[in-house]
């Protein structure tokens, strides 16, 4: 068959046999693979229970406990039952009696976790549950603020998911981020009270979203997550932050740039162009997800650098704001010279009036030239102990926010 014939076959409508639903062509009365009813014992004494398919999942812990006990399991004192996964199967096959009487019926397949009332991190290794629990109680509906000629910059810098330091590991990072997201809502309320509510929000991810394994040898022995888990945690935290902004603003722009910890590497050497970066990939994944729900997220747009660039510039309420990670220069003191040099090469940040960067893990703001401002964001990570040992300096984590108008900036705070 020629290449042309192959392409024609690909473009043709499906044959009748191919158009049949999977339930008709492959009927089965068994649970899908991985959803067979049973119990799996976890570390720390918890149990993961996969229940048989049911018409509807229980809505509270009383119902979850009843569903588990109906399987013959006794829930010990000091333990609770938690629904950790529920999947809807709109056309599951059943045989209600003997004979050829298979029918389809919608069912729910559920998994429950029997765990200590106060689980420790060692037994709570389900990252999806950890993030969901930390964020679920913090979601609050918000009304849309009135649109005005000012924009809010939210700088999310250097979380380095997976890193363990003096301030803890992944559990502590998630709690810290959740707390700052709550403070962000308080900040928005304060701005509204004084009549300076922004009409648009810009999520500026300044890079180093994950710790990685290839920057220094110590990472292989101090991280508490695998590489894919790091990426997963960062993605879900970013979803949470952007979901909150999307609910509060009529326009949201999310931007990120490449960085050293998130760069795809072979050993310590970067592989591929600057866009080969886990932070950029995560932002691309979120953009794809939001694009599938235009009703809820049609007002959210995404900006990422060109393939061979690692900086970008945005028009925020009439002011050009540049974003760079900061690993392009060896010390914070070199930021001004680096920024000046960008104009010679016509780089994206050359004409920015405000430059936002991360990388150096502490807050710094400096006016440069004729009214330009460089803002270095504080970190979100669990501490850079190697730097503290060498220099005595300790970085304080926080979420940097400020407002931008056509006349400049104001309302700068570290949450």
N, C-alpha and C positions, 0 to 999 in steps of 0.2 A: 504494500500500500504506500503511495507517495505521501510526502509531507502535506501537500494540498488536501489529499483525501483525509488525513488525520485531523487537520484543522476543520474541515467541513463536518466531520463526525462530532467534534467537540461542540460545534455551534448548533447542531441539530437538536430539536426537542427530544426529550427522553422518550424511549420506547415505552409501550404500554406496561410491559413487565417491570421496567425500572420505575414507573410512576406509582406503583402500589406502595401503600404505607408499610413501614417495617413491621407493624403489628400483624399485617395480613400475610406478608411473605415469610416472616420468621416468628411465628407464634411460640410463646413459651409461658409456662406456668411457674417458672422459677424466678427468684429475685435476681436483679442484674448483678454482675460480678462485683464483689466488694460490698454488697448490701445484703448478704446472707445473714439471717438473724443469728445473734450470738454475743458473747462477752469477750472482751480483750482486756487483760489486766495490765495496767500502766505502772510506771515507777511512782513510788510514794503512796501506794495503796489505793489509787483511784482505779475505776473500771469504766471502760467505754462499751456501752450497750447498744447494739443495733437491733431495733425492734422490728417485728413483722409489719408489713404494710397495713395501713389503717385508713379509714375514710377521711379523718381530719386530725391534725396534731392537737394535743392538749394546749391550753393557753397559759397555764401557770404551773408552779412547782407541784401543787397538789395533784394535778392531772399527770404531770411527768412521773411523779412517784408512783401513782397508781398504775401507769403503763408499765413501769419497770417491775413492780411487785407482781403484776399479772403474769410475768414470765417466770415467777418462782424465785426471784431474787429478793433478799431481805436487805433493806437499807440500814446500815449500822447507825447507832447514835453518834452524833458529831459529824455526820456526813450529809450532804445535800445532793439533790438530783438537778441537773441542768441540761436543757436542750441545747446541743452544740451544732446540730445540722439538721435541716429539714428540706427535702426535695419533693416537688410535686411531679407525679407521673400521670399525665392526663388520660392515658389509655393503657393501663396495665391489664394483662391477661389473667383470667380467673376460670376455674372450673367449679361451679357451685354444686354439682352432683356428678355421679359417675356417667361416663359416656362422652359423646362428641358434642359437648354443650359449652365450649369455651366462649367467653364474652369479654369485652373490654369495659373497664370501669376506672374512673380517676381515683388515685390513692396518694397518700403521703408516706414517704419513707423517712424515718427519723432515727437520729443517734442521740443518746443521752450519756452524760458523764456523771458518774457517782464519785464525788470527791470530798475531801475534808472541808469543813465549813470555812476554814482559813487556809487555802492551799498555798504551799510554798512554791517558789520559782522552780525548784528542781522537779516538781511533779506537774507543773503547769507549762509544759513545753509546746502546747498547741498555740502557735503565734496568732492564728486567726481569732481564737477565743480571747486571748489576752488583749488584743487590740480592740475587739468588739466590746468587751466588758468595760475597758477603760473609757471608751468613747460614747457608749450607748446612753448613759445617764446624763451626758453633757449636751446632747442635741436639744436645742431650744428653738421653736419657731420665732422668726423675727419679721417685723414689718419692713417694707422697703423704705429707706430714707429718701427724702426729697433730693432730686438731682440738683447739684450746684456745680460751679466751675472750679472744682478741686478734686484731686484724686488721692487715694490712700495707697502708700507703698508699704507692703508687708514683706520684710526681708527674712527669709528662712535660710539660715546659713549653717553649714558644717555639722549636721546631726551625727554623721559618721556611724550609722546604724551598725550594730555588731561590736562596737568598741567597748571594752571594759576598762574602767579607771577608778579614780578615787570616789567619784560620784555614782558608781554602780555600773549596771549593764543595760540590757535591753528593757527590762521591766522599769527601771528608773527613767530611761529615756522616754518611754511611752508616757509615763506619768507626768514628766516635765513638759512634754509637748502638749499634752491634754490641758494642763494647768495654764499654759501660756495662751492656748486657744480660748480658754474661758476669759482670761484677762483681756484678750483682744475684743471680745464682745463688750466687756466693761468699757474699754477705751472708745469704742464706737458710740456707746450710749453717752459717754461724757462729751464727745464732740458734738453730738446732736443737741445736747442740753445748752451748749454755748453758741449754737448757731453755726458751727463749722463742720457739719456732716459732709463727708465726701460723696460725690455722685458716682464714682467708679473706684474699683479696687484693682491693684496690681500686685500679684503674687510674684515676688522676685526670689527665685531659688538661686542662691549664690554658690552652690556646688558642694562637693564632698559629702554627698548624700549617704554614702556607705563607707565603712572603714577599709574594706578590701583586704587582700592577703599579700600583695606584691610590693608594697611601698617599703616596708622594713621587715626584717626577719621576725621580730617580736610578735607581729600580728598573728602568726600561725599558732601561737601559744597563749594569746590573751583574749582573742575574740570569743564571743559566746554564741555566734551564729555562723552558719555556712554562707557562702556567697549568695545563693539564691534566696535564702531567708533574709539576708540584709536587703536585697532588692525588694522583696515582698513587703517588709516592714516599711521601707521608705515609701513605696507606692501607696500603701494603705493610709499612712499618716498624711501624705499629700492629698489623697482623695478627701480625707476628713477636713483638712484646712480649706480646700477649694469648695467643698460642698457648703461649708459655712458661709464663705464669701458669696457663693452663687445664690444663697437664700437671702442675703442681705443687700445685694447691690444689683442695679439694672444692667451693669456692665462690669465684667471681670476679665482681666488679661493675666495669663500665667506665662512666665518666662523663666528660662534656665540657661546656664552656660556650662561648658566643659570644665572639669577640675582634675586635680592630680589623683586624689583617692578613688574617684569614680571612673577614671580612664581605664579602658580595656588594655591589659598589659600582658607581656610574656616575660616573666621575671620582673625586673624593675623598669624595663623598657616599654614605652607605649607602642601599641599596635594599631595601625590604620590612622585615618585622619582624626582631627580633634573632635569630630562629631561621634566617634566611636567611644561613647561614654554612657555609663549606666544611668546617670541622672537625666541625660537627654532621652535615652530610651524609655525610661519611666514616664517622662512627660509626654512622649509620643503615644504610649499606651493609654494614658488618661485622656488625651485628645481623641483617640479612636473610640474610647468608651463613651465620652460625652457626645460625640457626633451621632451616636445611635439613639439619643434621646433629645431631640431638638426642642421639644416642648419645655423640658426642665433646664436644659443647658445650652440652648441656642445663643444665649447672651455671653457665653464664655468663649474666649479665643486664646490661642496659644502662639507663643513666639519662641523660636529656637535659632541658634546661630546658623549661618551658612556652613556647608560641610568643611571648609578649610579655615573657618574662623572660630575663635573661642571667646568672642565678646559680642555684644549687641547693644542697640540703642532704641529707646522707646519714646514716643511723644506722650507725655503724661500731662494732661490739662494745659497744653501749650508750652511745656518745658521739656527739653530733651534730657532724658535720664539714661545713662549708660550702665551696663552690668558686666562685671568681670569677676572671675573667682579670686584672683590675686596672686596665683602661683607664677605669674609671668615675671615678677620681680622678686629679688632675693630677700628683701627686708621691707618693712612698712615705710621706712624713710625714703625708699626709692620709688614709691608710688607716683609722686608728682612728676619726676623725670620721665617715668614710663608713660604717663598720660600725655605729657607734652610731646613725646616722640610719636605717639599714635597719629597726630595730625599730619606728620610728614608722609606717612604711609597711607593716609586716607582710610584709616581703620574705622570700624563702626562707632567707637566711642570718641572719635576725634572732635566732634562738635557738641558733645554732651555738656550741659551746664552742671549736672550732678553726676558723679560717678559712685556707684555702689559696689563694694567688693567684700569678700570674706577671707578665708584662708588663715589669717593670723590670729583668730580666735578671741580678740579683745576689741572693745569699742574704741573707735577713734574718729573724730570729725575735724576737718581742716579746710579752711578757706584758701583757695589758690587763685592766682591770676586776677582777672577782672570779674569777680563775683562768682567764680566757680566753687563747687563744694565737693570734697571727697569724703565719703562716709564708709568707714570699715565696720562691718557688722560684728556683733558678738557671736560667740559660738552657741550651739545647742548640745554639744557632745558631753561625754562623761568625764572630761578632764584630760589635759595633756601633762601627765606626771613627769615624763622625761624632760619637758621644758621647765617645769617647776623645779625639778632637782638641779638643772643646769643654771637657771637664772634666778630662782626665787619668786618669779612671777606666777600668779595663778589666775586663770581666766574665769570670769563669771558668766554663766550661760544666760541667754535671754533672747527675746524676739524683738527685733528692731522695727519700729513703725514711724512713719512721718507722712505729712501731707504735702502735696505739690499743687501750686497754682501757676498761672502764666507769669506771675511776679516773682516766683521763687518757691521757698519751702517754709513750713512751720510745724508746730505740734510734734516735734521729734521726741520719742520716748523709747525706753527699753522696758519691755514687759517681762 
